Amino acid sequence: MPSSAPTLSGLEIASPDVRSAKRPLITSRDLAFLFYYYPLRLLIRIFGERLLSSLLPHAEQACRLLPGFALRNAERRIIRMLEVPPDHARRLARQFMSNRVRAALFDLQLGSEGSVFKPVNLVSHEHLDRALAKGRGVILVSLHTLAKREARMGLERLGTHIWPVIRGDERAYSSHGRILWRFARERLLPIQFTKLNDYITSSDENATLKAVRVLRENGIVVISPDVTTTASVRPVRFLNIDFGISTGSLELARLTGCPLVPMWCWCSDDVCHVEFRPELPVCSGSGEEARSQNLATLVLAMEEQMHAHPDQWEFWNRSRRPVRKEQR
């Protein structure tokens, strides 16, 4: 592979040192997992889907009434980014928190015997079929949404095999303290990662080669560009704020000629929806003008997804580190 191989999300960022002495012994996340996640996980393993179904309405109602910092922070960001009235922002924030509960309960359900998953509704599948017909593989781009894991597994059940680019296990759950990190890693990661048949870890130094190999076999790779922790991030104006977008998917599409297809996923009622959008035009030129044009196209596609399903975005209540303007 030539040295100019495309850089996917996070490929130039090594996994953080989880043994660092700067990490606290125990964090609030540790307490939440000890007193909530693991006991509930054990109950679901014993009682199965019936317990999960009975818990969901109560958990959602409690979350809707939650007046905490997370809800207020989500409201403020929604007002600023989407420019909606406060009442509408509050409704979106509460729905977002409700979706977070659903996503967490879905994770709890993973690994349970006899798990029952929502049916999947495919929308505009012809866009993916048309892209695959070119025989060069397909790069799906999608924001980090709360329904992404459920949608991914639903596509697998329907016979659409995909390779998501995800964080490696060294980076997952890195907010745990030093005492419980090993326990969380041993108990949680097998649940969330082994349920994927195939995936590419973004911190793997060979991730680019693996992605290209999948595409050469006319496979499907899924990348989420809304990250700020990679060397390929470019500063952009995204929904009224300064933001960082990873250009790894654009570079991969430009250098390989693979179609770039947006994918939206969301859950409503008892159905998981996956919608494929029309292929994005990607300029093949290597100059700054072509790169800027490709980036603008990707940003518009991401903004369209945000406006269509704003309550599905994972990052409404998360602090995002600023992107240095000198990053390229």
C-alpha positions as CSV (number, residue, x, y, z in Angstrom):
1,M,0.0,0.0,0.0
2,P,1.5,3.4,-0.8
3,S,2.4,5.8,1.9
4,S,-0.4,8.1,0.9
5,A,-3.0,5.6,2.0
6,P,-6.3,7.2,3.1
7,T,-6.7,7.9,6.8
8,L,-9.9,6.8,8.4
9,S,-11.4,8.1,11.6
10,G,-8.8,7.8,14.4
11,L,-6.2,5.7,12.5
12,E,-3.4,8.1,13.4
13,I,-4.5,8.3,17.1
14,A,-3.1,5.6,19.3
15,S,-5.3,4.2,22.1
16,P,-4.9,6.1,25.3
17,D,-2.8,4.5,28.0
18,V,-5.4,3.1,30.4
19,R,-2.8,2.5,33.1
20,S,-1.9,6.2,33.3
21,A,-1.4,7.4,36.9
22,K,-3.4,10.5,36.1
23,R,-6.6,8.5,35.9
24,P,-8.6,8.5,39.2
25,L,-9.1,5.4,41.2
26,I,-12.9,5.5,40.8
27,T,-15.3,7.7,38.9
28,S,-19.0,8.5,38.9
29,R,-19.3,6.2,35.9
30,D,-17.9,3.4,38.0
31,L,-20.6,3.9,40.6
32,A,-23.4,4.0,38.0
33,F,-22.2,0.8,36.4
34,L,-21.8,-1.0,39.8
35,F,-25.2,0.0,41.2
36,Y,-27.2,0.1,37.9
37,Y,-25.7,-1.6,34.9
38,Y,-24.4,-4.9,36.3
39,P,-27.4,-5.7,38.6
40,L,-29.9,-4.9,35.9
41,R,-27.8,-6.9,33.4
42,L,-28.0,-9.9,35.8
43,L,-31.7,-9.6,36.1
44,I,-32.2,-9.5,32.4
45,R,-30.1,-12.6,31.9
46,I,-32.4,-14.3,34.4
47,F,-35.8,-13.0,33.3
48,G,-35.1,-12.2,29.7
49,E,-37.1,-10.0,27.4
50,R,-40.2,-9.8,29.7
51,L,-38.2,-7.8,32.2
52,L,-36.8,-5.5,29.5
53,S,-40.3,-4.8,28.1
54,S,-41.7,-4.0,31.5
55,L,-38.8,-1.7,32.4
56,L,-38.8,0.4,29.3
57,P,-41.9,2.5,29.9
58,H,-40.9,3.3,33.5
59,A,-37.3,4.1,32.5
60,E,-38.5,6.4,29.7
61,Q,-40.9,8.2,32.0
62,A,-38.3,8.8,34.7
63,C,-35.9,10.1,32.0
64,R,-38.5,12.5,30.7
65,L,-38.9,14.0,34.2
66,L,-35.2,14.2,34.7
67,P,-34.3,17.9,35.4
68,G,-30.5,17.2,35.5
69,F,-27.6,18.8,33.9
70,A,-27.6,16.5,30.9
71,L,-31.1,17.5,29.9
72,R,-30.4,21.2,30.3
73,N,-27.2,21.0,28.4
74,A,-29.0,19.2,25.6
75,E,-31.7,21.9,25.5
76,R,-29.1,24.7,25.2
77,R,-27.2,23.0,22.4
78,I,-30.4,22.2,20.5
79,I,-31.5,25.8,20.7
80,R,-28.1,27.0,19.5
81,M,-27.5,24.5,16.7
82,L,-31.1,24.0,15.3
83,E,-32.4,27.5,16.1
84,V,-35.7,26.2,17.4
85,P,-38.0,27.8,20.2
86,P,-37.2,26.7,23.8
87,D,-40.4,24.6,24.1
88,H,-39.5,22.7,21.0
89,A,-35.9,22.2,22.1
90,R,-37.2,20.9,25.5
91,R,-39.4,18.3,23.7
92,L,-36.5,17.2,21.5
93,A,-34.1,17.0,24.6
94,R,-36.6,14.8,26.5
95,Q,-37.1,12.6,23.4
96,F,-33.3,12.4,23.1
97,M,-33.0,11.3,26.7
98,S,-35.7,8.8,26.2
99,N,-33.8,7.4,23.2
100,R,-30.7,7.2,25.3
101,V,-32.6,4.9,27.7
102,R,-33.8,2.7,24.8
103,A,-30.2,2.4,23.5
104,A,-28.9,1.5,27.0
105,L,-31.6,-1.1,27.4
106,F,-30.8,-2.5,24.0
107,D,-27.1,-2.9,25.1
108,L,-28.3,-4.7,28.2
109,Q,-30.3,-7.0,26.1
110,L,-27.3,-8.0,24.0
111,G,-26.0,-11.4,25.1
112,S,-29.2,-12.5,26.8
113,E,-30.6,-15.8,25.6
114,G,-33.7,-15.5,23.4
115,S,-33.2,-11.8,22.8
116,V,-36.0,-10.3,20.7
117,F,-35.1,-7.4,18.4
118,K,-37.2,-4.8,16.6
119,P,-38.2,-5.5,13.0
120,V,-36.1,-3.4,10.5
121,N,-37.7,-1.2,7.9
122,L,-35.4,-0.5,5.0
123,V,-36.1,2.8,3.2
124,S,-34.7,3.6,-0.3
125,H,-32.6,0.5,-0.5
126,E,-32.2,1.1,-4.2
127,H,-29.5,3.7,-3.5
128,L,-27.3,1.1,-1.8
129,D,-28.1,-1.5,-4.5
130,R,-27.1,1.0,-7.2
131,A,-23.9,1.8,-5.5
132,L,-23.0,-1.9,-5.0
133,A,-23.7,-2.6,-8.6
134,K,-20.6,-0.6,-9.5
135,G,-18.5,-3.3,-8.0
136,R,-16.1,-1.1,-6.1
137,G,-17.5,-1.5,-2.6
138,V,-19.5,1.2,-0.7
139,I,-18.6,3.6,2.1
140,L,-21.7,4.4,4.2
141,V,-21.4,7.6,6.3
142,S,-23.7,8.3,9.2
143,L,-23.7,10.4,12.3
144,H,-23.2,8.8,15.7
145,T,-26.9,8.0,16.4
146,L,-28.4,6.2,19.3
147,A,-30.0,3.6,17.0
148,K,-26.8,2.8,15.1
149,R,-26.0,-0.5,16.9
150,E,-29.5,-1.8,16.6
151,A,-29.7,-0.8,12.9
152,R,-26.4,-2.4,12.2
153,M,-27.5,-5.7,13.7
154,G,-30.8,-5.5,11.9
155,L,-29.1,-5.1,8.6
156,E,-27.0,-8.2,9.4
157,R,-30.1,-10.2,10.1
158,L,-31.5,-9.1,6.7
159,G,-28.3,-10.3,5.0
160,T,-26.6,-7.0,4.4
161,H,-23.1,-7.6,5.8
162,I,-21.2,-4.4,6.8
163,W,-17.9,-3.5,8.4
164,P,-18.2,-0.6,10.9
165,V,-15.2,1.4,11.8
166,I,-15.4,1.7,15.6
167,R,-13.3,2.6,18.6
168,G,-10.9,-0.1,19.7
169,D,-11.4,-1.8,23.0
170,E,-8.6,0.1,24.6
171,R,-10.6,3.4,24.1
172,A,-14.0,2.1,24.9
173,Y,-15.1,2.8,28.5
174,S,-11.9,4.8,29.0
175,S,-13.8,7.0,31.5
176,H,-13.7,4.3,34.1
177,G,-11.3,4.7,37.0
178,R,-8.2,2.5,37.4
179,I,-9.8,0.1,39.9
180,L,-12.8,-0.9,37.7
181,W,-11.3,-0.5,34.3
182,R,-10.2,-4.1,34.0
183,F,-13.6,-5.4,35.3
184,A,-15.5,-3.2,32.9
185,R,-13.3,-4.2,30.0
186,E,-13.7,-7.9,30.7
187,R,-17.5,-7.7,31.3
188,L,-18.8,-5.1,28.9
189,L,-16.6,-5.3,25.8
190,P,-17.5,-8.9,25.1
191,I,-21.2,-8.0,25.1
192,Q,-20.9,-5.0,22.7
193,F,-18.1,-6.2,20.4
194,T,-18.5,-9.9,20.0
195,K,-22.0,-9.4,18.7
196,L,-20.5,-7.8,15.6
197,N,-19.4,-10.4,13.1
198,D,-16.8,-8.1,11.6
199,Y,-15.5,-4.7,12.4
200,I,-12.5,-2.4,12.0
201,T,-11.0,-0.7,15.0
202,S,-10.0,2.9,14.3
203,S,-6.9,2.7,16.4
204,D,-5.5,-0.3,14.5
205,E,-2.5,0.8,12.4
206,N,-3.6,-1.6,9.7
207,A,-7.2,-0.3,9.6
208,T,-6.8,1.5,6.3
209,L,-5.5,-1.7,4.7
210,K,-8.4,-3.7,6.1
211,A,-11.0,-1.1,4.9
212,V,-9.5,-1.1,1.4
213,R,-9.5,-4.9,1.3
214,V,-13.2,-5.0,2.2
215,L,-14.0,-2.5,-0.5
216,R,-12.0,-4.4,-3.1
217,E,-14.3,-7.4,-2.4
218,N,-17.3,-5.1,-3.1
219,G,-18.0,-5.0,0.7
220,I,-19.5,-2.2,2.8
221,V,-17.7,0.0,5.3
222,V,-19.5,2.3,7.7
223,I,-17.8,5.5,9.0
224,S,-19.1,8.2,11.3
225,P,-17.4,11.5,10.4
226,D,-18.6,13.5,13.5
227,V,-15.5,13.0,15.6
228,T,-12.9,15.5,16.9
229,T,-10.2,13.1,18.1
230,T,-8.5,12.2,14.9
231,A,-5.6,13.7,12.9
232,S,-7.9,13.9,9.8
233,V,-10.3,16.3,11.4
234,R,-11.0,19.6,9.6
235,P,-12.7,22.6,11.3
236,V,-16.1,23.5,9.8
237,R,-19.2,25.5,10.5
238,F,-21.8,22.9,11.3
239,L,-25.3,23.9,12.3
240,N,-24.3,27.3,13.7
241,I,-21.3,26.1,15.7
242,D,-17.6,25.5,15.1
243,F,-17.2,21.8,14.7
244,G,-14.8,19.2,13.5
245,I,-15.5,16.7,10.8
246,S,-13.2,13.7,10.0
247,T,-12.3,13.6,6.3
248,G,-11.3,10.0,6.4
249,S,-14.4,8.8,4.5
250,L,-13.9,11.5,1.8
251,E,-10.2,10.6,1.3
252,L,-11.0,6.9,1.1
253,A,-13.8,7.5,-1.5
254,R,-11.6,9.9,-3.5
255,L,-8.6,7.5,-3.7
256,T,-10.5,4.3,-4.3
257,G,-13.4,5.6,-6.4
258,C,-15.9,3.9,-4.0
259,P,-19.4,5.4,-3.8
260,L,-20.1,7.4,-0.7
261,V,-23.7,6.8,0.5
262,P,-25.3,8.5,3.6
263,M,-27.2,6.2,5.9
264,W,-29.8,7.3,8.4
265,C,-31.0,5.1,11.2
266,W,-33.6,5.8,13.9
267,C,-36.1,3.9,16.1
268,S,-39.8,4.7,16.4
269,D,-42.4,2.7,18.3
270,D,-41.4,-0.9,17.8
271,V,-39.5,-0.6,14.5
272,C,-35.9,0.2,13.6
273,H,-35.6,2.3,10.4
274,V,-32.6,2.4,8.1
275,E,-32.7,4.8,5.2
276,F,-30.1,5.0,2.4
277,R,-29.7,8.4,0.7
278,P,-28.5,9.2,-2.8
279,E,-24.8,8.8,-3.4
280,L,-22.7,11.9,-2.7
281,P,-20.7,13.4,-5.5
282,V,-16.9,13.2,-4.7
283,C,-14.4,15.2,-6.7
284,S,-11.3,13.1,-7.6
285,G,-8.9,16.0,-7.6
286,S,-6.2,16.2,-4.9
287,G,-6.1,20.0,-4.7
288,E,-7.4,22.1,-1.8
289,E,-10.4,23.3,-3.9
290,A,-11.6,19.7,-4.5
291,R,-11.0,18.8,-0.9
292,S,-13.0,21.8,0.3
293,Q,-15.8,21.0,-2.1
294,N,-16.0,17.4,-0.9
295,L,-16.0,18.5,2.7
296,A,-18.9,21.0,2.0
297,T,-20.9,18.2,0.4
298,L,-20.4,15.9,3.4
299,V,-21.3,18.7,5.9
300,L,-24.6,19.4,4.0
301,A,-25.4,15.7,4.1
302,M,-24.8,15.5,7.9
303,E,-26.9,18.6,8.5
304,E,-29.7,17.1,6.5
305,Q,-29.6,14.0,8.7
306,M,-29.6,16.2,11.8
307,H,-32.7,18.1,10.7
308,A,-34.5,14.9,9.8
309,H,-33.9,13.1,13.1
310,P,-32.4,15.5,15.7
311,D,-33.4,13.4,18.7
312,Q,-31.1,10.5,17.6
313,W,-27.8,12.3,17.8
314,E,-25.5,10.9,20.5
315,F,-23.7,14.1,21.3
316,W,-26.3,16.5,22.4
317,N,-25.2,16.5,26.1
318,R,-21.5,15.7,25.5
319,S,-18.8,18.3,25.7
320,R,-16.8,18.4,22.5
321,R,-13.2,19.5,22.5
322,P,-12.5,22.4,20.2
323,V,-10.8,21.7,16.9
324,R,-7.6,23.6,16.3
325,K,-7.8,25.5,13.1
326,E,-4.3,24.4,12.1
327,Q,-5.4,20.8,11.9
328,R,-5.6,19.4,8.4
